[in-house]
Amino acid sequence: METSDQHQLVTDNIYGKVRHPAYLGLMCLFFGIPLSLGSWGAVGIAMLGGLPAMIYRIKIEEQSLFKWFGQEYAEYIQKTWKLIPYIW
């Protein structure tokens, strides 16, 4: 992750509810496309391959964001959901 002094923590709009909305959209694609095509095998592949990779990436990003923004990010974490509103 690349940062600069101009970066600011965005906490409004969708980011006021979910910290990783792009990954939420990706997760919907992981499961939505195979389900719409009736491919249960592809759903399984997404669960076994895509989902763990995405969760790992989120973990790495959150560590970097905490290092960069410190207490501001710690407070933001307390107010938002990581990926799925009201669940996680």
Stockholm file with secondary structure:
# STOCKHOLM 1.0

chainA/1-88         METSDQHQLVTDNIYGKVRHPAYLGLMCLFFGIPLSLGSWGAVGIAMLGGLPAMIYRIKIEEQSLFKWFGQEYAEYIQKTWKLIPYIW
#=GR chainA/1-88 SS CCCCTTCCCCCSGGGGTBSCHHHHHHHHHHHHHHHHTTCHHHHHHIIIIIHHHHHHHHHHHHHHHHHHHTHHHHHHHHHSBSSSTTTC
#=GC SS_cons        CCCCTTCCCCCSGGGGTBSCHHHHHHHHHHHHHHHHTTCHHHHHHIIIIIHHHHHHHHHHHHHHHHHHHTHHHHHHHHHSBSSSTTTC
//
